[in-house]
């Protein structure tokens, strides 16, 4: 695991938690009117956009306190492999969780809370560990499931006052995000992570390759960068050497011009 990635994950989740706590104070001071204004109302076309605001709001202090620790732990576990991928996963989870409530929740009840996101991160980390064959992610997912079993158990239909549909939608969103955003095999192989029979233990510090890019982590290479197809060309971003003049080698011996031609050939020219 890269310490830089871990630091970035802690910063992002710390900011997320700070935001929802600030909103909770404002919401509490305003007699929780934000819940009614920006919560999810089933099948109300004018309130469809509230699927993105509802996860930031909570019904009371007990609600936000119960969500904060698992949100931090699972959020950091989901984000440490890269912030861009984490934000994409969060968007998928929020959309699936919110749409499930908006489409299938009965009555005119208003749904708010980050529980659907928590379930999404749980599914994302656990399934990402399986599809990426990553022992660290798999272990964190299983441990989180054991530690927060009481929270995860509220996804069972029939729990009073709990939108199990939002939790189920978030879980499905996390599983889908883990599959769609799975790491390419070349990136995993070149990441520097220790390998155990095809499984890796975490990701090395150079795990910055985007999904599907096929670029070796840490290189920053992209298509069209001028590198030789054989892999022996100049590094991406470096200036291409120019040859102002060349002479053919004299028969029967090696000359400085001959050496120059060989060097140019080695560099892909």
C-alpha positions in Angstrom: 0.0 0.0 0.0 1.3 3.5 -0.9 1.5 5.8 2.1 0.7 8.7 -0.3 -2.5 6.9 -1.5 -3.5 6.2 2.1 -2.9 9.9 3.0 -5.0 11.0 0.1 -7.8 8.6 1.1 -7.8 9.9 4.7 -8.0 13.5 3.4 -10.9 12.8 1.1 -12.9 10.9 3.6 -12.1 13.4 6.4 -13.4 16.2 4.1 -16.5 14.1 3.4 -17.2 13.5 7.1 -16.6 17.1 7.9 -19.1 18.2 5.3 -21.9 15.9 6.5 -21.3 17.0 10.1 -21.5 20.6 9.2 -24.7 19.9 7.3 -26.0 18.1 10.3 -25.5 21.1 12.5 -27.2 23.4 10.0 -30.0 20.8 9.5 -30.5 20.5 13.3 -30.6 24.3 13.7 -33.2 24.5 11.0 -35.5 21.8 12.6 -34.3 19.3 10.0 -36.0 21.1 7.1 -33.2 20.1 4.8 -34.3 16.5 5.1 -37.7 17.4 3.7 -36.3 19.6 1.0 -33.5 17.4 -0.3 -34.4 13.9 0.7 -35.5 11.3 -1.9 -39.2 11.3 -2.6 -40.3 8.1 -4.5 -41.3 8.6 -8.1 -41.4 12.4 -7.9 -39.7 13.5 -11.1 -39.0 16.9 -9.8 -37.0 15.4 -6.9 -35.0 12.9 -8.9 -31.8 15.0 -8.4 -32.1 14.5 -4.7 -30.5 11.1 -5.0 -27.2 13.0 -4.9 -28.0 15.2 -1.9 -29.8 12.6 0.3 -26.6 10.8 1.4 -25.2 14.0 3.0 -28.3 14.4 5.3 -29.3 12.5 8.5 -32.4 12.3 10.6 -30.8 12.9 14.0 -27.6 12.8 15.9 -27.8 9.1 16.6 -28.2 8.5 12.8 -25.0 10.4 11.9 -23.0 9.0 14.8 -23.9 5.4 13.8 -22.8 6.1 10.2 -19.6 8.0 10.7 -17.2 5.3 11.8 -18.1 2.7 9.2 -18.2 5.4 6.5 -14.7 6.5 7.4 -13.3 2.9 7.6 -14.9 1.6 4.5 -14.4 4.9 2.6 -10.7 4.8 3.2 -10.5 1.2 2.2 -12.3 2.0 -1.0 -10.2 5.1 -1.8 -6.6 4.0 -1.0 -6.2 2.5 -4.5 -6.7 5.8 -6.2 -9.0 8.8 -5.8 -10.3 9.0 -9.4 -11.4 5.4 -9.3 -12.9 6.0 -5.8 -15.0 9.0 -7.0 -16.2 7.0 -10.0 -17.2 4.2 -7.7 -19.0 6.6 -5.3 -21.0 8.1 -8.2 -22.1 4.6 -9.3 -23.1 3.6 -5.8 -25.0 6.9 -5.1 -26.9 6.5 -8.4 -27.9 2.8 -7.9 -28.8 3.3 -4.3 -30.8 6.5 -4.9 -32.6 5.1 -8.0 -33.6 1.9 -6.2 -35.3 4.0 -3.5 -36.8 6.5 -6.0 -38.3 3.7 -8.1 -39.4 1.1 -5.6 -39.9 2.7 -2.2 -43.5 2.7 -1.2 -45.6 5.6 -0.1 -44.4 9.3 0.1 -41.7 8.8 2.8 -38.5 10.8 2.5 -35.3 8.8 2.5 -32.0 10.3 3.7 -28.6 9.1 5.1 -25.2 7.7 4.0 -26.1 4.1 4.8 -26.5 3.2 1.1 -23.0 4.6 0.4 -21.6 2.5 3.3 -23.2 -0.6 1.9 -21.8 0.3 -1.5 -18.3 0.7 -0.2 -18.6 -2.6 1.6 -19.6 -4.4 -1.6 -17.0 -2.5 -3.6 -14.0 -3.4 -1.4 -15.1 -7.0 -0.9 -15.8 -7.7 -4.6 -12.8 -5.6 -5.8 -10.6 -7.9 -3.6 -12.0 -10.9 -5.5 -11.9 -9.6 -9.1 -8.5 -8.0 -8.6 -7.3 -11.0 -6.6 -6.1 -8.6 -3.9 -5.7 -10.2 -0.4 -5.7 -6.9 1.4 -9.0 -5.7 0.0 -10.6 -9.1 0.5 -9.4 -9.2 4.2 -10.7 -5.6 4.8 -14.0 -6.4 3.3 -14.5 -9.6 5.4 -13.3 -7.8 8.6 -15.6 -4.8 7.9 -18.5 -7.2 7.4 -17.8 -8.9 10.8 -17.3 -5.6 12.7 -20.3 -3.8 11.3 -22.6 -6.8 11.1 -25.3 -5.0 13.1 -25.3 -2.2 10.6 -25.3 -4.4 7.6 -28.1 -6.5 9.0 -30.5 -3.6 8.6 -30.6 -4.4 4.9 -33.0 -7.2 5.8 -36.6 -6.2 4.7 -38.9 -5.3 7.5 -36.7 -3.3 9.8 -38.9 -0.3 11.0 -37.8 3.1 9.8 -35.0 1.7 7.7 -34.9 1.9 3.9 -33.5 -1.6 3.1 -34.0 -0.8 -0.6 -31.4 2.0 -0.3 -29.0 -0.4 1.3 -29.6 -3.1 -1.3 -29.2 -0.6 -4.1 -25.9 0.6 -2.6 -24.6 -2.9 -2.3 -25.5 -3.7 -5.9 -23.8 -0.4 -7.0 -20.7 -1.3 -5.1 -20.5 -4.7 -6.7 -21.1 -3.2 -10.2 -18.4 -0.5 -9.6 -15.9 -3.2 -8.5 -16.5 -5.0 -11.8 -16.5 -2.0 -14.1 -13.5 -0.3 -12.4 -11.4 -3.5 -12.0 -7.7 -3.0 -12.4 -6.1 -4.2 -15.7 -3.9 -7.3 -15.3 -0.7 -5.7 -16.7 -1.0 -2.9 -14.1 -1.4 -5.4 -11.3 1.6 -7.5 -12.5 3.8 -4.4 -12.8 2.7 -2.7 -9.6 5.4 -4.1 -7.4 2.9 -5.9 -5.1 3.9 -9.3 -3.7 2.3 -12.2 -5.4 0.9 -15.3 -3.8 -0.3 -17.9 -6.3 -1.9 -15.2 -8.5 -3.1 -13.1 -5.5 -1.5 -9.8 -4.6 -1.0 -8.4 -1.1 -1.9 -4.7 -1.6 -0.7 -2.5 -4.4 2.8 -1.0 -4.7 3.5 2.7 -4.6 3.3 3.0 -8.4 -0.3 1.9 -8.8 -1.5 5.0 -10.6 -2.5 3.4 -13.9 -6.1 4.1 -14.8 -8.4 1.1 -15.5 -8.1 -0.2 -19.0 -5.1 2.0 -19.8 -2.6 -0.9 -20.0 0.2 1.5 -19.0 2.7 0.3 -16.5 2.1 2.0 -13.2 4.1 5.1 -12.5 5.1 5.7 -16.1 2.4 8.2 -17.1 2.6 6.8 -20.6 -0.2 7.3 -23.0 -1.0 6.3 -26.6 0.8 8.5 -29.1 3.7 9.5 -26.9 6.3 8.7 -29.5 7.6 5.6 -27.7 8.7 2.7 -30.0 6.2 -0.2 -30.3 9.0 -2.5 -29.3 9.3 -0.8 -26.0 12.9 0.2 -26.7 12.3 3.8 -27.7 12.9 7.0 -25.7 10.9 7.4 -22.5 7.6 9.3 -22.7 8.1 13.0 -22.5 11.8 13.0 -23.4 13.2 14.9 -26.4 13.8 12.7 -29.5 17.5 12.9 -30.4 18.2 14.4 -33.8 20.8 13.2 -36.3 22.2 16.0 -38.4 24.3 13.8 -40.7 25.2 10.1 -41.1 27.8 8.2 -43.0 27.8 4.6 -44.1 30.2 2.3 -42.3 33.4 1.4 -44.1 33.6 -2.3 -45.1 35.6 -4.5 -42.8 35.7 -2.5 -39.6 33.8 -0.5 -37.0 33.8 3.2 -37.2 32.3 5.9 -35.1 29.5 6.3 -37.7 28.8 2.6 -37.4 28.5 2.9 -33.6 26.2 5.9 -34.1 23.9 3.9 -36.4 23.8 1.0 -34.0 22.8 3.4 -31.1 20.1 5.0 -33.3 18.8 1.6 -34.2 18.7 0.6 -30.5 16.6 3.7 -29.8 14.1 2.7 -32.5 15.1 4.9 -35.3 
